[in-house]
Amino acid sequence: MSSWNGAQNQRTLFLLLLLFVASFHAATPSLKGCLVSQSDNGSSISCHPPARVPQYLPADTIFLAVEFFNLTQLPADTLQGAPHLQELHLSSNRLDNLSAEFLLPVPQLKVLDLTRNALTRLPPGLFQASAALDTLVLKENHLEVLEVLWLQGLKALSFLDLSGNRLRTLPPGLLANFTVLRTLDLGENQLKTLPPDLLRGPLHLERLHLEGNRLRELAEGLLAPQPGLRYLFLNNNKLAVVAAGAFQGLQQLDMLDLSNNFLTSVPEGLWASLGQPTRDMKDGFDISGNPWTCDQNLHDLYRWLVANEDKMFSGNDTCCASPKALKGQMLLAVARSL
């Protein structure tokens, strides 16, 4: 009798297994061609052509990538049924609009990557249920303007990437509520000026990318709200003026890139305000590719270069543009000769 019961139990388990497999395949036809992996935390799904765009998501989905499909639109209920989703990657499509309700079903979302799409705007209310979002990547879209309303609801954001868009201006108060922001990337846009209050809001900003814009002046006070800033990228702009107190208060700057601008001179005291050379610039600095005028107005810079030459990048490309007698000579060589 016991052997018969054992056999019966085995048949029952086998039938249950068949039913489970059948139900799984019946419930997930839309995941055909996608890479699906399981962990203790939930399902991770990655879909790239020639796979199909998923029409259904398992309820335990925590990671979803739908990339390189050239999608222009996504239904508002795309994420319905995946309340535990934490990462969403939609890069390299052609999305030009999103529904304001798109993210409502996924309040636990921490990472949203929309790199290389065609977004020109974001709907107000998109992030109304996104209080947990930590990382937002809007790199290489078609944004020409930003509105404060578009980003309302982002209370935990620490990483914001807006690089590679077409931004010409930024609104006042853009980051006023982003108290935990650590990295801000505004590189490769078309910004000519920055609002004076741009950096008022974050309490501990560490990285600021402003490279590849059209900035002509670095004003005094812009960086003052961020004494803990560690990395500052201002290269490939049109900077001709840096205010004397522009770096005042920066106590922990590890890297500064001012290369490929229009700087001919800098005000006395600019470099001294960076603090002790033994602490600052431990990851280096770059002032190459500027048309420096090597006269008495650079004596302050000369002294600073000699004291920090071991941290200097592109020394061979940091040269005098004038006067004629010094044209082409390296700034560091001129500084050492004094």
Phi, psi and omega in degrees: 000318181296322179293324178294318178298321179296317179295319179298318178297321179295318179296321180296315179297321180296316179296319178298321179296317178299317179297320180296313180298316180297316181292325179296313181292326179290328185274344185236041179295334184286350180266011182300126179089348179275152175272119182242126177232151183245145172217177178298335182275336181149194184265142173242129187233125177237121182238123176223152177305142011270014177298164177271151174293126184294138176258350183217142178236133174303147185296338182263015182296127178245341182223131179220126174236122175231094192231153176066030180259355183058034178289138176260334181219155172228135178301149182299333183262019182306321186263007179299135178090003178234063188293346183260008182301131181244332179229133179227119182243116183235032185288159174058044167246201177229037181299126179246359179196152175228146176286146177297339181266001189304318186264000181303322182287353188235068183291348179267004184300131181247332183230127175232116182245113180242030181303142174054060169238198184235031182291129175253347179201167173239141180287132173305134181096355181304324186254023183296336178246023187248041182295341181267353186296125182257325187230124177233119181243114178242027183299140173057053168249201183243030182290124176256335177223164173230145173238140182303323181300329183298331186254009180296139179106349182273093185264341185245013187293125177245346183222119180231118181244111178243021185289158174069025175258204181236031184295128178255328179220164175233144181281151173299147177073017184303319186252017188304327184255007182266067189292334183256012180297130180251326182231129175234121180242109177244020183293158175056047171244203182234033184287128176260329178222166178232142177296138183303333183264015186309316188262012175271116184146294176299139181266337185217050178296134182247325183233131177229117179253116177234012184293156174071028175250203181236030182294135181253340185215140171254106189279155175292137177097340182300314184271351186305324181290355185236069181295341180266009180301133184249328183230125183228118182246112180236013183292157176059045170246202177237033184297122174244343183227129171237120183297150184303325181258019185300325183258006183297132178094348178285106189263346187226024184295120181261335181212136178225126178239110177244018186290155175058054172237199182246028183287127173253333180204168176221152183291149178299138179092352182301314186282327180299331182288353178282350176101204184284127180301332181292339180256317184285157172061033181294340177257004171104169177216158183219120176236023182286166175072021175248149181275068187296136171263109189271081178230195184296341180289348179259007183302322179295318177293319179304312181300319182291322179298315180298322181288339186233023188297335180288349181253007187270129174267152171055043180301323181292339180257008177257092192232162175283138172260338178200162357291174188303323183294336182250000183304128179092347179282146180289138180303320183294323179295318177297318181298319180292332185282348183277000000 
